Amino acid sequence: MSTEALSRLGELEEELGARPPAGFADLATGQLTVLSDALRREHERRAAGLNEAAERALTVVPAVARGPVRKILFRPSGGPRP
């Protein structure tokens, strides 16, 4: 397996949050790239959707309390806490 393929497997493992199934080692580097990129985009899309939904939900909180509530609910990066 090439160094690039190993790197792509590492990226895929990071996106999955677990070791990829053994059969993924048989995939071509391009296929690993497509999988890794697709997972990264999906994670970004979901995170953006969650942030947007949380911001919309804050509209029911009185304006003067939104700042403190936002600080309680969100991490410094702006994402909701798990």
C-alpha positions as CSV (number, residue, x, y, z in Angstrom):
1,M,0.0,0.0,0.0
2,S,1.3,3.4,-0.9
3,T,2.1,6.2,1.5
4,E,-0.7,8.3,0.0
5,A,-3.2,5.4,0.5
6,L,-2.1,5.0,4.1
7,S,-2.6,8.7,4.6
8,R,-6.1,8.5,3.1
9,L,-6.9,5.6,5.3
10,G,-5.8,7.7,8.3
11,E,-8.1,10.6,7.1
12,L,-11.0,8.1,6.7
13,E,-10.4,6.8,10.2
14,E,-10.4,10.3,11.6
15,E,-13.7,11.0,9.8
16,L,-15.3,7.8,10.9
17,G,-14.0,8.1,14.5
18,A,-13.0,4.5,14.3
19,R,-10.8,2.1,12.3
20,P,-12.3,1.6,8.8
21,P,-13.3,-2.0,8.0
22,A,-10.4,-4.2,6.8
23,G,-11.7,-4.3,3.3
24,F,-11.1,-0.6,2.8
25,A,-7.4,-1.3,2.6
26,D,-8.1,-2.9,-0.7
27,L,-9.6,0.3,-2.2
28,A,-7.7,2.5,-4.6
29,T,-6.3,5.8,-3.3
30,G,-8.9,7.7,-5.4
31,Q,-11.7,5.7,-3.8
32,L,-10.4,6.4,-0.3
33,T,-10.2,10.1,-1.2
34,V,-13.8,10.1,-2.4
35,L,-15.0,8.4,0.8
36,S,-13.0,10.6,3.1
37,D,-14.1,13.8,1.3
38,A,-17.7,12.7,1.3
39,L,-17.7,12.0,5.0
40,R,-16.0,15.3,5.8
41,R,-18.6,17.3,3.8
42,E,-21.4,15.4,5.4
43,H,-20.0,16.1,8.9
44,E,-19.7,19.8,8.0
45,R,-23.2,19.9,6.5
46,R,-24.7,18.4,9.7
47,A,-22.7,20.6,12.0
48,A,-23.9,23.7,10.0
49,G,-27.5,22.4,10.2
50,L,-27.3,21.9,13.9
51,N,-25.8,25.3,14.5
52,E,-28.5,26.9,12.3
53,A,-31.3,25.1,14.2
54,A,-29.9,26.1,17.6
55,E,-29.7,29.7,16.5
56,R,-33.3,29.6,15.3
57,A,-34.3,28.0,18.6
58,L,-32.8,30.9,20.5
59,T,-35.3,33.2,18.9
60,V,-37.8,32.1,21.6
61,V,-35.5,33.3,24.3
62,P,-35.9,37.0,25.3
63,A,-33.3,39.1,23.5
64,V,-31.6,40.2,26.7
65,A,-31.0,36.6,27.8
66,R,-29.8,35.3,24.4
67,G,-26.1,36.1,25.0
68,P,-25.9,34.2,28.4
69,V,-28.0,31.3,27.1
70,R,-25.8,31.1,24.0
71,K,-22.7,31.0,26.3
72,I,-24.2,28.2,28.3
73,L,-25.3,26.1,25.3
74,F,-22.4,26.6,23.0
75,R,-18.8,25.7,23.0
76,P,-16.3,28.5,22.2
77,S,-16.1,27.1,18.7
78,G,-19.8,28.0,18.3
79,G,-21.0,24.4,18.1
80,P,-23.6,22.9,20.4
81,R,-22.3,20.8,23.3
82,P,-22.6,17.0,22.9
